[in-house]
Amino acid sequence: MNIYLNALGVTCSLGAGKAAVAEALFAGDDSGIRPEQDWIPGHAPPLGGVRGELPAIPEALRGHRDNRNNRLLLAAAQEIESDIHAAIGRYGHARIGVVLGTSTTGIEEATRGIGAYRRDGAWPADYRYAHQELGAPAAFLAEWLALSGPCYGISTACTSGARALLSAQRLLRLGLCDAVLCGGVDTLCRLAINGFHALEAVDMQRCDPFSRHRRGINIGEAAALFLMSKEPGPVQWLGGGASSDAYHLSSPDPDGIGAQAAMRSALRNAGLESAQIDYVNLHGTATEHNDRMESQALAAVFEHPVPCSSTKSLTGHTLAAAGALEAAFCWLSLTDARAERRLPPHRWDGEADPSLPALNLVQNGGHLPTGGPRRLMSNSFAFGGNNASLILGDPA
């Protein structure tokens, strides 16, 4: 059974919509990451925030669904609204599922409500406990579109968005759905930002993935939403794999055993050899342990120096949205009509860590090989040893 990613809506610090995001992405434009006050007391960390006005929640849902996470998701959904309604017309409301990865949901609004309760002894009028439920973004989308197929959220930290795509393809292969809206969404929130700061994982300067000077992550926000179905489309879902090594609560297995297992599982699922992969979007957080682990895992799986890059220096680490957002970047490369399908460049200081295996990092102007078919891999790794790898390609 062939599965396709028929449509993509995306919003992140690079811009709103596929065209704006692609132009900034392939140019290596990191201007969307800027120092921001008031998030960490006494500091101004660089953050990949979405600028500009987000769409308003429809009036009928505003009383119980209005938060920034849902507005960011709505911006991505509206970009492909015509594709969604065409799928509803073709399959019916009951045959379309919704699977979304998230970790922050509406926790920023919820914590403000809790703060008001502690201060005033009463909940503010706009406080809704449901804002912080992990299934809330999926429920919002299904409610807005009147969909009655399978609907749920996935929260496996930074693999959530990738896991949502893996879950969507299972729903299609099991015959439970004819199409699935899948992806990830997370917004900036003080709980996550200060949590990573407490772990000493936040870089107060622009992050440098795989550099000898790497010091940690920049955090961002994003929404990336795919329409996945069995109908032929511009990008084919070739396969995916996942693993859970459970090495440590917040550190990866130093040898990258779980990461290797996820990549090898994805290759088997896609029926491919590693030499057939043309590009890898790295998880590349710019933390000491992740970059060391991932470079070793890549060297173990790929005998050839596969072109690769981390895009987190352009967008920040968008947490639960990262797996879907970076799969979206692969989608954009495969559908790019300019310069033989451009690749996202790796933005860093250029000073490699001599203790790590050398990587074939994409420079400005990099592009996919001519001819085809072309196959791209996207890696996501998360706390708790949760690993996911996705493979997208040209339609067969």
Helices and strands as residue ranges (DSSP letters): E 3-12, E 15-16, H 18-27, E 34-35, E 46-48, H 59-65, H 68-79, H 81-91, G 93-95, E 96-101, H 107-120, G 129-132, H 136-145, E 151-154, G 157-159, H 160-173, E 179-186, H 190-198, E 219-220, E 222-229, E 235-244, H 257-270, G 274-276, E 279-281, H 288-301, E 307-309, H 312-315, G 319-321, H 322-335, E 360-361, E 375-382, G 383-385, E 386-393
